[in-house]
């Protein structure tokens, strides 16, 4: 059962003295003499992938922290070994504690697949090929074309062509 944090306004962020997190994902700072009534809201910044970051200071060192991890660590404790933070609804900007949980990488990847937020294949920001091109590459090599020649038509090298043809990469595109 999911804990009910509706009655909690905020909690001190572990390891970051003077910082507080709310269950909804807001971050505040307050010096030792101030109260939460005078606390300042920390500006949050979204990355190109939608993950929200906050700049926190520890021992006068500026650290860029992922808000979802800060919130989950604040309310649920340290990340268990072999786990990572998962957004239950797939919305990386929704950092409410009820939308976050510790899961293994495999569980988190399955969740991403189920709600369509996985960055695999051509959705990956660094992808150089499309699914159509992968199918075309495999077809050309199957029909006897030299892999080095095929590679000249795409923005990848012969090694990548080999990985594509063998099915070591682009596993979701049928061989």
N, CA, C and O of each residue as an XYZ file, in Angstrom:
700
protein
N       0.834     -1.187      0.000
C       0.000      0.000      0.000
C       0.877      1.247      0.000
O       1.883      1.304      0.707
N       0.497      2.240     -0.789
C       1.247      3.483     -0.892
C       1.021      4.334      0.354
O      -0.123      4.560      0.747
N       2.112      4.813      0.985
C       1.941      5.673      2.163
C       1.199      6.963      1.804
O       1.307      7.465      0.685
N       0.453      7.483      2.760
C      -0.305      8.722      2.554
C       0.522      9.894      3.073
O       0.753     10.012      4.276
N       0.964     10.755      2.167
C       1.761     11.923      2.545
C       0.950     13.212      2.456
O       1.521     14.301      2.500
N      -0.384     13.106      2.331
C      -1.210     14.296      2.139
C      -1.130     15.256      3.330
O      -1.347     16.457      3.165
N      -0.825     14.746      4.518
C      -0.738     15.592      5.705
C       0.652     16.208      5.903
O       0.839     17.032      6.798
N       1.613     15.818      5.085
C       2.992     16.291      5.247
C       3.222     17.497      4.351
O       2.998     17.433      3.142
N       3.668     18.596      4.945
C       3.984     19.774      4.141
C       5.355     19.605      3.493
O       5.500     19.774      2.282
N       6.359     19.272      4.303
C       7.698     19.065      3.751
C       8.542     18.290      4.744
O       8.185     18.131      5.911
N       9.668     17.815      4.246
C      10.655     17.128      5.078
C      12.036     17.639      4.726
O      12.287     18.087      3.608
N      12.928     17.564      5.704
C      14.320     17.925      5.446
C      14.909     16.930      4.456
O      14.685     15.725      4.562
N      15.658     17.444      3.504
C      16.316     16.576      2.525
C      17.572     16.006      3.178
O      18.430     16.769      3.624
N      17.696     14.693      3.242
C      18.884     14.094      3.855
C      20.153     14.567      3.135
O      20.173     14.698      1.911
N      21.175     14.812      3.889
C      22.506     15.164      3.387
C      22.611     16.632      2.942
O      23.722     17.155      2.854
N      21.501     17.300      2.663
C      21.545     18.692      2.220
C      20.956     19.592      3.302
O      19.745     19.804      3.354
N      21.812     20.109      4.152
C      21.379     20.938      5.273
C      20.701     22.211      4.765
O      21.216     22.895      3.880
N      19.536     22.513      5.343
C      18.826     23.736      4.994
C      17.902     23.601      3.794
O      17.332     24.595      3.344
N      17.744     22.399      3.269
C      16.854     22.179      2.126
C      15.705     21.256      2.525
O      15.863     20.352      3.345
N      14.536     21.515      1.916
C      13.331     20.760      2.228
C      12.634     20.365      0.925
O      12.707     21.082     -0.073
N      11.961     19.221      0.950
C      11.179     18.765     -0.207
C       9.739     18.553      0.222
O       9.468     18.151      1.353
N       8.823     18.825     -0.688
C       7.405     18.557     -0.436
C       7.018     17.267     -1.165
O       7.714     16.853     -2.091
N       5.928     16.637     -0.762
C       5.480     15.427     -1.470
C       5.160     15.700     -2.944
O       5.204     14.783     -3.765
N       4.837     16.951     -3.283
C       4.502     17.270     -4.674
C       5.728     17.544     -5.541
O       5.598     17.734     -6.750
N       6.922     17.568     -4.932
C       8.140     17.742     -5.717
C       8.715     19.142     -5.706
O       9.597     19.447     -6.509
N       8.241     20.001     -4.820
C       8.846     21.330     -4.695
C      10.045     21.239     -3.759
O      10.078     20.411     -2.849
N      11.030     22.104     -3.997
C      12.232     22.156     -3.162
C      12.343     23.568     -2.581
O      12.164     24.557     -3.291
N      12.640     23.646     -1.282
C      12.806     24.932     -0.601
C      14.155     24.982      0.079
O      14.729     23.951      0.431
N      14.658     26.197      0.261
C      15.872     26.374      1.059
C      15.549     27.331      2.188
O      14.722     28.230      2.038
N      16.204     27.133      3.313
C      16.003     27.977      4.476
C      17.273     27.939      5.302
O      17.806     26.863      5.573
N      17.768     29.113      5.710
C      18.965     29.089      6.551
C      18.581     28.664      7.961
O      17.394     28.540      8.265
N      19.557     28.440      8.821
C      19.310     27.881     10.156
C      18.370     28.745     10.997
O      17.597     28.215     11.795
N      18.427     30.061     10.829
C      17.631     30.954     11.659
C      16.222     31.163     11.124
O      15.348     31.628     11.854
N      15.994     30.830      9.876
C      14.692     31.079      9.259
C      13.713     29.955      9.588
O      14.100     28.882     10.051
N      12.461     30.229      9.342
C      11.426     29.208      9.488
C      10.943     28.848      8.094
O      11.314     29.498      7.117
N      10.118     27.815      7.998
C       9.582     27.447      6.691
C       8.721     28.567      6.112
O       8.526     28.639      4.899
N       8.208     29.439      6.979
C       7.400     30.567      6.496
C       8.245     31.527      5.668
O       7.719     32.233      4.808
N       9.547     31.557      5.920
C      10.427     32.466      5.177
C      11.322     31.716      4.189
O      12.241     32.300      3.615
N      11.058     30.439      3.995
C      11.886     29.642      3.082
C      11.695     30.105      1.645
O      10.642     30.624      1.271
N      12.736     29.904      0.854
C      12.698     30.289     -0.563
C      12.491     29.050     -1.429
O      13.074     27.994     -1.188
N      11.651     29.209     -2.435
C      11.438     28.122     -3.386
C      12.635     28.050     -4.322
O      13.072     29.067     -4.861
N      13.155     26.870     -4.512
C      14.288     26.659     -5.424
C      13.745     26.541     -6.845
O      12.769     25.831     -7.087
N      14.381     27.235     -7.776
C      13.980     27.151     -9.188
C      14.290     25.751     -9.711
O      15.360     25.198     -9.455
N      13.341     25.198    -10.439
C      13.508     23.875    -11.032
C      13.644     24.033    -12.535
O      13.005     24.896    -13.137
N      14.475     23.199    -13.139
C      14.745     23.301    -14.572
C      14.557     21.934    -15.225
O      15.076     20.932    -14.733
N      13.828     21.894    -16.311
C      13.605     20.639    -17.033
C      14.723     20.424    -18.052
O      15.131     21.350    -18.753
N      15.204     19.193    -18.117
C      16.204     18.829    -19.117
C      15.467     18.531    -20.429
O      14.239     18.440    -20.435
N      16.202     18.379    -21.542
C      15.546     18.049    -22.818
C      14.738     16.743    -22.766
O      13.796     16.570    -23.540
N      15.100     15.829    -21.863
C      14.365     14.567    -21.743
C      13.179     14.681    -20.794
O      12.445     13.711    -20.603
N      12.982     15.858    -20.196
C      11.828     16.084    -19.332
C      12.087     15.894    -17.851
O      11.229     16.216    -17.030
N      13.260     15.374    -17.493
C      13.579     15.213    -16.077
C      13.835     16.588    -15.465
O      14.471     17.444    -16.078
N      13.333     16.785    -14.255
C      13.433     18.082    -13.591
C      14.643     18.085    -12.658
O      14.853     17.145    -11.890
N      15.434     19.152    -12.737
C      16.641     19.300    -11.928
C      16.532     20.498    -11.009
O      15.798     21.447    -11.287
N      17.278     20.446     -9.898
C      17.392     21.578     -8.976
C      18.859     21.728     -8.603
O      19.577     20.738     -8.459
N      19.296     22.961     -8.449
C      20.665     23.218     -8.009
C      20.653     23.342     -6.490
O      20.001     24.223     -5.930
N      21.392     22.436     -5.828
C      21.518     22.457     -4.372
C      22.997     22.618     -4.030
O      23.872     22.233     -4.805
N      23.256     23.185     -2.874
C      24.638     23.378     -2.437
C      24.919     22.521     -1.217
O      24.107     22.435     -0.296
N      26.082     21.891     -1.228
C      26.537     21.096     -0.095
C      27.989     21.461      0.154
O      28.839     21.285     -0.719
N      28.270     21.965      1.336
C      29.630     22.417      1.677
C      30.156     23.404      0.639
O      31.313     23.332      0.226
N      29.293     24.320      0.228
C      29.606     25.381     -0.731
C      29.902     24.869     -2.139
O      30.439     25.605     -2.967
N      29.557     23.624     -2.411
C      29.754     23.041     -3.735
C      28.389     22.968     -4.413
O      27.432     22.449     -3.837
N      28.301     23.483     -5.625
C      27.058     23.514     -6.398
C      26.826     22.138     -7.021
O      27.690     21.617     -7.726
N      25.649     21.551     -6.757
C      25.316     20.228     -7.287
C      23.979     20.277     -8.013
O      23.004     20.821     -7.493
N      23.934     19.718     -9.195
C      22.710     19.629     -9.975
C      22.068     18.282     -9.646
O      22.630     17.237     -9.973
N      20.899     18.293     -9.003
C      20.268     17.067     -8.540
C      18.941     16.830     -9.265
O      18.201     17.773     -9.547
N      18.653     15.579     -9.559
C      17.375     15.202    -10.159
C      16.302     15.244     -9.068
O      16.433     14.583     -8.038
N      15.255     16.013     -9.295
C      14.227     16.224     -8.282
C      13.527     14.920     -7.914
O      13.222     14.709     -6.741
N      13.264     14.041     -8.876
C      12.575     12.796     -8.540
C      13.369     11.959     -7.547
O      12.789     11.330     -6.662
N      14.685     11.948     -7.685
C      15.522     11.196     -6.738
C      15.529     11.874     -5.374
O      15.447     11.205     -4.344
N      15.626     13.198     -5.365
C      15.629     13.940     -4.104
C      14.333     13.663     -3.337
O      14.367     13.382     -2.139
N      13.200     13.741     -4.023
C      11.899     13.524     -3.379
C      11.797     12.090     -2.853
O      11.383     11.877     -1.713
N      12.167     11.124     -3.664
C      12.050      9.723     -3.246
C      12.991      9.414     -2.078
O      12.602      8.717     -1.141
N      14.219      9.924     -2.127
C      15.162      9.708     -1.020
C      14.664     10.389      0.252
O      14.848      9.861      1.349
N      14.035     11.554      0.114
C      13.543     12.295      1.274
C      12.392     11.572      1.961
O      12.331     11.523      3.190
N      11.486     11.015      1.181
C      10.288     10.411      1.760
C      10.353      8.896      1.927
O       9.660      8.349      2.786
N      11.168      8.200      1.128
C      11.220      6.739      1.195
C      12.578      6.189      1.624
O      12.714      4.987      1.849
N      13.574      7.052      1.738
C      14.899      6.600      2.149
C      15.816      6.350      0.962
O      15.440      6.536     -0.195
N      17.033      5.923      1.288
C      18.049      5.700      0.255
C      17.593      4.686     -0.785
O      16.765      3.814     -0.524
N      18.160      4.835     -1.958
C      17.876      3.907     -3.051
C      18.449      2.535     -2.702
O      19.643      2.419     -2.426
N      17.613      1.496     -2.711
C      18.129      0.144     -2.458
C      19.130     -0.262     -3.549
O      19.028      0.182     -4.693
N      20.071     -1.086     -3.190
C      21.072     -1.563     -4.149
C      20.384     -2.205     -5.344
O      19.453     -2.994     -5.183
N      20.844     -1.867     -6.536
C      20.302     -2.448     -7.762
C      19.009     -1.815     -8.236
O      18.376     -2.318     -9.164
N      18.606     -0.709     -7.605
C      17.354     -0.059     -7.987
C      17.596      1.332     -8.553
O      18.692      1.881     -8.450
N      16.565      1.880     -9.144
C      16.584      3.250     -9.652
C      15.188      3.825     -9.463
O      14.237      3.095     -9.183
N      15.076      5.125     -9.616
C      13.796      5.801     -9.433
C      12.947      5.638    -10.686
O      13.421      5.847    -11.803
N      11.694      5.264    -10.489
C      10.767      5.066    -11.598
C       9.588      6.011    -11.459
O       9.054      6.195    -10.365
N       9.179      6.616    -12.585
C       7.968      7.426    -12.642
C       6.828      6.488    -13.031
O       6.790      5.986    -14.154
N       5.907      6.256    -12.110
C       4.843      5.273    -12.307
C       4.005      5.590    -13.550
O       3.658      4.682    -14.305
N       3.678      6.871    -13.772
C       2.815      7.227    -14.907
C       3.588      7.542    -16.188
O       2.987      7.838    -17.221
N       4.925      7.477    -16.120
C       5.741      7.739    -17.304
C       6.002      9.207    -17.572
O       6.742      9.536    -18.500
N       5.415     10.103    -16.785
C       5.605     11.545    -16.961
C       6.798     11.975    -16.124
O       6.699     12.063    -14.900
N       7.936     12.244    -16.779
C       9.164     12.581    -16.062
C       9.105     13.936    -15.365
O       9.978     14.252    -14.557
N       8.091     14.734    -15.665
C       7.956     16.021    -14.968
C       7.051     15.905    -13.740
O       6.941     16.854    -12.963
N       6.406     14.757    -13.559
C       5.531     14.539    -12.402
C       6.353     13.932    -11.271
O       6.565     12.720    -11.226
N       6.813     14.782    -10.362
C       7.679     14.328     -9.286
C       6.953     14.225     -7.945
O       7.574     14.367     -6.892
N       5.660     13.981     -7.978
C       4.898     13.763     -6.749
C       5.309     12.415     -6.176
O       5.501     11.452     -6.918
N       5.443     12.347     -4.867
C       5.900     11.117     -4.222
C       5.022      9.911     -4.585
O       5.526      8.790     -4.661
N       3.728     10.123     -4.808
C       2.840      9.009     -5.163
C       3.083      8.491     -6.579
O       2.550      7.448     -6.957
N       3.889      9.216     -7.370
C       4.212      8.803     -8.734
C       5.617      8.211     -8.838
O       6.067      7.871     -9.932
N       6.307      8.088     -7.709
C       7.702      7.630     -7.718
C       7.854      6.365     -6.895
O       7.202      6.196     -5.865
N       8.727      5.474     -7.363
C       9.036      4.284     -6.579
C      10.396      3.741     -6.993
O      10.854      3.961     -8.114
N      11.039      3.022     -6.061
C      12.302      2.357     -6.355
C      11.987      1.057     -7.084
O      11.182      0.256     -6.611
N      12.618      0.850     -8.228
C      12.462     -0.384     -8.992
C      13.813     -0.781     -9.571
O      14.718      0.043     -9.694
N      13.933     -2.056     -9.924
C      15.147     -2.490    -10.614
C      15.136     -1.871    -12.014
O      14.095     -1.420    -12.493
N      16.278     -1.856    -12.649
C      16.372     -1.324    -14.015
C      15.426     -2.089    -14.943
O      14.766     -1.491    -15.793
N      15.363     -3.402    -14.779
C      14.492     -4.236    -15.602
C      13.020     -3.865    -15.400
O      12.273     -3.734    -16.370
N      12.603     -3.698    -14.140
C      11.220     -3.307    -13.852
C      10.911     -1.933    -14.445
O       9.852     -1.727    -15.038
N      11.848     -0.997    -14.277
C      11.648      0.358    -14.794
C      11.566      0.345    -16.322
O      10.731      1.036    -16.905
N      12.424     -0.434    -16.964
C      12.382     -0.519    -18.432
C      11.071     -1.145    -18.907
O      10.509     -0.714    -19.914
N      10.584     -2.151    -18.195
C       9.288     -2.754    -18.544
C       8.176     -1.726    -18.407
O       7.279     -1.653    -19.247
N       8.240     -0.937    -17.351
C       7.236      0.106    -17.136
C       7.295      1.124    -18.280
O       6.257      1.546    -18.790
N       8.498      1.515    -18.678
C       8.649      2.477    -19.782
C       8.053      1.914    -21.074
O       7.398      2.631    -21.831
N       8.286      0.631    -21.314
C       7.717     -0.016    -22.506
C       6.191      0.012    -22.441
O       5.527      0.272    -23.444
N       5.639     -0.259    -21.255
C       4.178     -0.346    -21.119
C       3.482      0.997    -21.335
O       2.368      1.034    -21.857
N       4.126      2.104    -20.941
C       3.472      3.401    -21.184
C       4.096      4.181    -22.329
O       3.816      5.368    -22.497
N       4.941      3.520    -23.120
C       5.438      4.114    -24.359
C       6.456      5.226    -24.203
O       6.564      6.090    -25.073
N       7.211      5.220    -23.101
C       8.203      6.280    -22.907
C       9.642      5.785    -23.034
O      10.584      6.518    -22.734
N       9.805      4.545    -23.476
C      11.141      4.003    -23.662
C      11.846      4.764    -24.779
O      11.240      5.089    -25.800
N      13.118      5.043    -24.576
C      13.885      5.783    -25.584
C      14.697      4.848    -26.466
O      15.769      5.217    -26.945
N      14.196      3.655    -26.679
C      14.901      2.716    -27.542
C      14.651      2.995    -29.012
O      13.721      3.719    -29.370
N      15.488      2.416    -29.860
C      15.306      2.549    -31.305
C      15.446      3.986    -31.775
O      16.273      4.743    -31.268
N      14.631      4.347    -32.745
C      14.772      5.676    -33.345
C      14.319      6.805    -32.417
O      14.569      7.976    -32.702
N      13.657      6.464    -31.315
C      13.265      7.487    -30.335
C      14.449      7.954    -29.499
O      14.381      9.000    -28.854
N      15.542      7.176    -29.507
C      16.727      7.554    -28.732
C      17.344      8.802    -29.347
O      17.490      8.881    -30.566
N      17.707      9.781    -28.515
C      18.247     11.040    -29.053
C      19.528     10.877    -29.885
O      19.843     11.742    -30.703
N      20.254      9.796    -29.687
C      21.507      9.590    -30.432
C      21.362      8.607    -31.594
O      22.355      8.258    -32.233
N      20.145      8.161    -31.870
C      19.924      7.195    -32.952
C      20.312      7.803    -34.294
O      19.968      8.945    -34.598
N      21.032      7.021    -35.086
C      21.450      7.477    -36.421
C      20.662      6.780    -37.525
O      20.740      7.162    -38.693
N      19.911      5.767    -37.150
C      19.125      5.005    -38.117
C      17.655      5.002    -37.703
O      17.324      5.194    -36.533
N      16.789      4.781    -38.674
C      15.369      4.584    -38.397
C      15.065      3.094    -38.499
O      15.880      2.321    -39.002
N      13.900      2.699    -38.022
C      13.510      1.289    -38.126
C      13.425      0.858    -39.587
O      13.776     -0.272    -39.927
N      12.962      1.753    -40.443
C      12.856      1.451    -41.864
C      14.246      1.208    -42.459
O      14.431      0.281    -43.248
N      15.208      2.030    -42.087
C      16.577      1.857    -42.589
C      17.184      0.555    -42.085
O      17.900     -0.120    -42.824
N      16.904      0.192    -40.830
C      17.413     -1.064    -40.273
C      16.872     -2.246    -41.075
O      17.624     -3.153    -41.431
N      15.574     -2.236    -41.358
C      14.968     -3.310    -42.156
C      15.588     -3.352    -43.554
O      15.845     -4.425    -44.099
N      15.822     -2.175    -44.120
C      16.423     -2.083    -45.451
C      17.854     -2.633    -45.443
O      18.242     -3.364    -46.354
N      18.628     -2.287    -44.430
C      20.013     -2.774    -44.297
C      20.018     -4.292    -44.230
O      20.786     -4.945    -44.936
N      19.173     -4.850    -43.390
C      19.116     -6.306    -43.237
C      18.721     -6.983    -44.554
O      19.272     -8.023    -44.916
N      17.778     -6.391    -45.252
C      17.329     -6.953    -46.527
C      18.455     -6.923    -47.565
O      18.666     -7.900    -48.283
N      19.165     -5.820    -47.639
C      20.251     -5.690    -48.622
C      21.365     -6.686    -48.356
O      21.888     -7.293    -49.290
N      21.735     -6.862    -47.091
C      22.813     -7.789    -46.756
C      22.353     -9.232    -47.000
O      23.130    -10.057    -47.482
N      21.098     -9.534    -46.670
C      20.550    -10.883    -46.929
C      20.565    -11.219    -48.423
O      20.741    -12.372    -48.815
N      20.378    -10.183    -49.244
C      20.347    -10.431    -50.685
C      21.754    -10.504    -51.286
O      21.914    -10.669    -52.496
N      22.788    -10.376    -50.411
C      24.153    -10.597    -50.881
C      25.023     -9.362    -51.028
O      26.191     -9.484    -51.399
N      24.497     -8.178    -50.750
C      25.319     -6.964    -50.868
C      26.402     -6.960    -49.795
O      26.187     -7.422    -48.675
N      27.565     -6.431    -50.155
C      28.690     -6.312    -49.241
C      28.354     -5.296    -48.147
O      27.848     -4.209    -48.426
N      28.642     -5.668    -46.904
C      28.317     -4.804    -45.757
C      29.038     -3.463    -45.812
O      28.488     -2.439    -45.404
N      30.258     -3.469    -46.312
C      31.027     -2.225    -46.407
C      30.367     -1.261    -47.397
O      30.320     -0.054    -47.163
N      29.866     -1.804    -48.493
C      29.167     -0.997    -49.506
C      27.850     -0.458    -48.925
O      27.510      0.709    -49.120
N      27.121     -1.316    -48.217
C      25.855     -0.907    -47.595
C      26.122      0.236    -46.616
O      25.357      1.199    -46.566
N      27.193      0.136    -45.845
C      27.517      1.156    -44.838
C      27.723      2.536    -45.455
O      27.484      3.545    -44.792
N      28.160      2.598    -46.707
C      28.405      3.888    -47.370
C      27.115      4.702    -47.553
O      27.163      5.924    -47.694
N      25.977      4.021    -47.551
C      24.694      4.701    -47.755
C      24.048      5.207    -46.461
O      22.977      5.811    -46.498
N      24.694      4.963    -45.325
C      24.124      5.347    -44.029
C      25.188      6.051    -43.188
O      26.383      5.897    -43.441
N      24.756      6.820    -42.190
C      25.725      7.566    -41.367
C      26.354      6.713    -40.265
O      26.569      7.193    -39.152
N      26.651      5.441    -40.578
C      27.269      4.522    -39.621
C      28.364      3.733    -40.327
O      28.442      3.716    -41.555
N      29.209      3.082    -39.532
C      30.296      2.292    -40.097
C      29.925      0.837    -40.295
O      28.824      0.405    -39.955
N      30.872      0.085    -40.856
C      30.659     -1.333    -41.133
C      30.378     -2.114    -39.845
O      29.580     -3.051    -39.852
N      31.025     -1.736    -38.748
C      30.806     -2.417    -37.465
C      29.359     -2.316    -37.014
O      28.783     -3.290    -36.528
N      28.774     -1.137    -37.177
C      27.366     -0.946    -36.810
C      26.471     -1.752    -37.733
O      25.482     -2.334    -37.288
N      26.810     -1.794    -39.016
C      26.033     -2.600    -39.965
C      26.052     -4.062    -39.533
O      25.020     -4.733    -39.568
N      27.219     -4.559    -39.127
C      27.334     -5.943    -38.657
C      26.429     -6.195    -37.449
O      25.741     -7.214    -37.391
N      26.427     -5.274    -36.491
C      25.598     -5.420    -35.286
C      24.104     -5.418    -35.634
O      23.321     -6.176    -35.061
N      23.729     -4.562    -36.576
C      22.328     -4.478    -37.017
C      21.912     -5.786    -37.687
O      20.852     -6.333    -37.382
N      22.747     -6.288    -38.599
C      22.424     -7.500    -39.356
C      22.341     -8.713    -38.436
O      21.472     -9.566    -38.617
N      23.227     -8.798    -37.461
C      23.236     -9.942    -36.535
C      22.107     -9.865    -35.511
O      21.809    -10.854    -34.841
N      21.476     -8.697    -35.387
C      20.404     -8.540    -34.412
C      20.891     -8.211    -33.015
O      20.130     -8.303    -32.051
N      22.168     -7.825    -32.897
C      22.704     -7.432    -31.597
C      22.190     -6.056    -31.186
O      22.091     -5.745    -29.999
N      21.867     -5.242    -32.177
C      21.226     -3.949    -31.927
C      19.914     -3.941    -32.695
O      19.707     -4.775    -33.577
N      19.049     -3.029    -32.378
C      17.753     -2.922    -33.027
C      16.985     -4.236    -32.923
O      16.417     -4.716    -33.903
N      16.977     -4.808    -31.726
C      16.364     -6.112    -31.492
C      14.863     -6.123    -31.701
O      14.279     -7.176    -31.959
N      14.231     -4.963    -31.592
C      12.770     -4.926    -31.743
C      12.330     -4.908    -33.195
O      11.151     -5.091    -33.495
N      13.284     -4.687    -34.101
C      12.958     -4.739    -35.539
C      13.173     -6.185    -35.963
O      14.268     -6.723    -35.796
N      12.136     -6.822    -36.513
C      12.249     -8.240    -36.878
C      13.417     -8.497    -37.833
O      13.697     -7.707    -38.734
N      14.079     -9.616    -37.606
C      15.221    -10.004    -38.465
C      14.737    -10.465    -39.818
O      15.546    -10.829    -40.671
